[in-house]
Amino acid sequence: MIGVRLRCPECQARVSAKARWCPGCGTELPQPAVLPEPAEPEALEESPAAATGTASSKRASLSPRSWSAPQWVSVVLAVLLVVVLAVGALAFFAERNSTVASNKQQTASSVRDAVLSRASEASIKAYTVTAVTHEKDNAAAETLMTAKMAAKYSGQVTAAQWKTLAAGGAKQTSKVAADGVTSMTKDTAHVFVLIVVSTTAKNTSSNSVVAYRLNVTLVDRGGNWLVDDMNVIF
């Protein structure tokens, strides 16, 4: 061992661990014993039965565990729950879509009815007038028309003509025999109105009943349908 110093067994002088003779008295110094290297441990032989058991245990530990009955029941219940939820979701969305479609259909039907009602009402008021009260009657009809149509309507009969008609006691009444929507968009509708007009006057035999087909155009003004044009088709 490097750096280690021993004592001579005779004179007790300090000597190097590598020295063979004591420099003081010349006594031969004993050499350090060399320890034998440790023997390698012998491999233990494993019996065939033990080896087979070990391999089987390893395979058993690596192989998947078989599921017990409660585990299968849990899996089946989970699958059934997913199926039930999926069917319920499909039924919910189908019902909602059906409700939305039904509401849209009802809304369209309501708008269609409102258009026909306004066209018939405007036609009756336009063709129901008494000469004596024509200003009041015309004003009532014009509330159902746009400004363009009101100007067209009021200019059909002059003041002089109204005066003559009033003197003769002229009176005109009307009723709707049939109506229908020919075409319709979001804010415009085209309607036909079959109207029967009865005209009477005092001291005359020229009373008449005539049926007219009116082509009426209506426009939506903020949810209020107004007559924008009205033409007579004989």
C-alpha positions in Angstrom: 0.0 0.0 0.0 1.5 3.3 -1.1 2.3 5.8 1.8 1.8 3.2 4.6 4.7 2.7 7.0 5.1 -0.3 9.4 7.3 -1.0 12.4 10.2 -3.5 12.6 9.3 -6.4 14.9 12.8 -6.3 16.4 13.8 -2.7 16.8 10.4 -1.1 16.4 11.8 1.3 13.8 9.4 2.6 11.2 9.9 1.0 7.8 8.2 1.2 4.4 5.6 -1.3 3.6 7.6 -2.3 0.5 10.9 -2.8 2.4 12.1 -6.4 2.8 14.8 -5.6 5.4 14.8 -3.2 8.3 17.2 -0.4 7.6 17.9 -0.1 11.4 18.7 -3.7 12.5 18.7 -5.6 9.2 16.0 -7.9 10.3 14.0 -9.5 7.4 10.6 -8.0 7.3 7.5 -10.1 6.8 5.7 -9.4 3.5 1.9 -8.6 3.5 -0.2 -11.6 2.7 -2.0 -11.7 -0.6 -5.6 -12.3 -0.2 -7.2 -14.8 -2.6 -9.6 -13.4 -5.1 -13.2 -14.2 -4.2 -14.7 -17.1 -6.0 -17.6 -16.5 -8.4 -20.9 -17.8 -7.1 -22.0 -20.9 -8.8 -25.1 -20.6 -10.9 -28.0 -22.5 -9.3 -29.5 -25.1 -11.5 -33.2 -24.8 -11.8 -35.2 -28.0 -11.9 -37.4 -28.7 -15.0 -40.5 -28.6 -12.8 -39.6 -25.3 -11.3 -38.7 -23.8 -14.8 -42.1 -25.0 -16.1 -43.9 -23.4 -13.2 -42.0 -20.1 -13.6 -42.7 -20.0 -17.3 -46.4 -20.7 -16.7 -46.5 -18.0 -14.0 -44.9 -15.5 -16.4 -47.3 -16.4 -19.2 -50.2 -16.0 -16.8 -49.0 -12.6 -15.7 -48.7 -11.5 -19.3 -52.0 -12.9 -20.6 -55.1 -10.7 -20.3 -57.3 -11.4 -17.3 -60.6 -12.9 -18.1 -63.5 -10.6 -17.2 -65.9 -11.5 -14.5 -69.7 -11.4 -14.8 -70.1 -8.0 -13.0 -67.7 -6.4 -15.5 -69.6 -7.7 -18.5 -72.9 -6.4 -17.0 -71.3 -3.0 -16.5 -70.1 -2.9 -20.1 -73.6 -3.9 -21.4 -75.3 -1.3 -19.3 -72.9 1.4 -20.5 -73.6 0.5 -24.2 -77.3 0.5 -23.6 -77.1 3.9 -21.9 -75.2 5.3 -24.9 -77.8 3.9 -27.3 -80.7 5.3 -25.3 -79.1 8.7 -25.2 -78.4 8.7 -28.9 -82.0 7.7 -29.7 -83.4 10.3 -27.4 -81.2 13.0 -29.0 -82.3 12.1 -32.5 -86.0 12.1 -31.4 -85.5 15.5 -29.8 -83.9 17.1 -32.8 -86.5 15.5 -35.2 -89.4 16.9 -33.1 -87.8 20.3 -32.9 -87.2 20.5 -36.7 -90.8 19.4 -37.2 -92.0 22.1 -34.8 -89.9 24.8 -36.6 -91.3 23.7 -40.0 -94.8 23.7 -38.6 -94.3 27.2 -37.2 -93.0 28.5 -40.5 -95.9 27.0 -42.4 -98.4 28.6 -39.9 -96.6 31.9 -40.3 -96.7 31.7 -44.1 -100.4 30.8 -43.9 -101.1 33.7 -41.6 -99.3 36.2 -43.9 -101.2 34.8 -46.9 -104.5 35.3 -45.1 -103.6 38.8 -44.1 -102.7 39.7 -47.7 -106.0 38.3 -49.1 -108.0 40.1 -46.3 -106.3 43.4 -47.1 -106.8 43.0 -50.8 -110.5 42.2 -50.4 -111.1 45.0 -47.9 -109.4 47.6 -50.1 -111.3 46.4 -53.2 -114.6 46.7 -51.4 -113.9 50.2 -50.1 -112.6 51.3 -53.5 -115.8 50.3 -55.2 -118.3 51.1 -52.4 -119.0 54.8 -52.5 -122.0 57.2 -52.3 -121.6 60.3 -54.4 -122.8 62.6 -51.6 -120.3 61.2 -49.1 -117.5 60.4 -51.6 -114.8 62.3 -49.8 -115.3 60.3 -46.6 -115.6 57.1 -48.5 -112.5 57.7 -50.6 -110.5 58.7 -47.5 -111.4 55.4 -45.9 -110.2 53.5 -49.0 -107.0 55.5 -49.2 -105.9 54.4 -45.7 -105.3 51.0 -47.2 -103.2 52.2 -50.1 -99.7 53.5 -50.6 -99.3 57.2 -51.5 -98.8 56.3 -55.2 -102.0 54.2 -55.3 -104.0 56.8 -53.3 -103.1 59.5 -55.8 -104.1 57.3 -58.7 -107.4 56.4 -57.0 -108.4 59.9 -56.1 -107.7 61.2 -59.6 -110.1 58.8 -61.4 -113.2 60.9 -60.8 -113.1 64.7 -61.0 -114.9 67.0 -58.6 -117.4 68.0 -61.3 -118.2 64.4 -62.0 -118.8 63.8 -58.3 -121.1 66.8 -58.2 -123.2 65.4 -61.1 -123.3 61.9 -59.5 -124.3 63.4 -56.2 -127.1 65.3 -57.8 -128.4 62.1 -59.3 -128.1 60.2 -56.0 -125.6 57.8 -57.4 -124.5 55.0 -55.1 -122.2 52.1 -55.6 -121.9 49.0 -53.5 -119.7 45.9 -53.9 -118.9 42.5 -52.6 -116.1 40.0 -53.2 -117.0 36.8 -54.9 -113.6 35.2 -55.0 -109.9 36.0 -54.4 -106.5 34.3 -54.4 -102.8 34.9 -54.3 -101.1 34.5 -57.7 -97.6 35.1 -56.5 -95.9 36.3 -53.4 -92.4 37.2 -52.1 -91.2 38.4 -48.7 -92.5 41.9 -49.2 -94.7 41.9 -52.3 -97.9 40.0 -53.2 -100.0 39.8 -56.3 -103.7 39.0 -55.8 -106.7 38.6 -58.0 -110.1 39.7 -56.6 -113.4 38.9 -58.3 -115.7 41.7 -57.2 -119.4 42.3 -58.0 -120.3 46.0 -58.2 -123.9 47.2 -58.0 -124.7 50.8 -59.1 -127.9 52.6 -58.5 -129.2 56.2 -59.0 -132.4 58.1 -58.5 -134.8 58.7 -61.3 -132.9 56.4 -63.7 -133.3 52.9 -65.0 -129.5 52.5 -65.5 -129.0 50.5 -62.4 -126.5 47.7 -63.1 -124.6 44.8 -61.6 -121.2 44.1 -63.0 -118.5 41.7 -62.1 -114.9 42.7 -62.4 -111.6 40.9 -62.0 -109.1 43.1 -60.2 -105.3 42.5 -60.3 -104.1 43.9 -57.0 -100.5 44.4 -56.0 -99.7 44.8 -52.3 -96.4 45.7 -50.5 -95.4 45.1 -46.9 -94.8 48.3 -44.9 -93.5 47.1 -41.6 -95.9 44.3 -41.2 -98.8 46.3 -42.7 -99.8 45.3 -46.2 -100.9 48.2 -48.4 -102.3 48.2 -51.9 -99.7 49.6 -54.3 -101.6 49.1 -57.5 -105.1 48.0 -58.7 -106.1 47.3 -62.3 -109.5 46.3 -63.6 -109.5 43.3 -66.0 -112.9 43.0 -67.7 
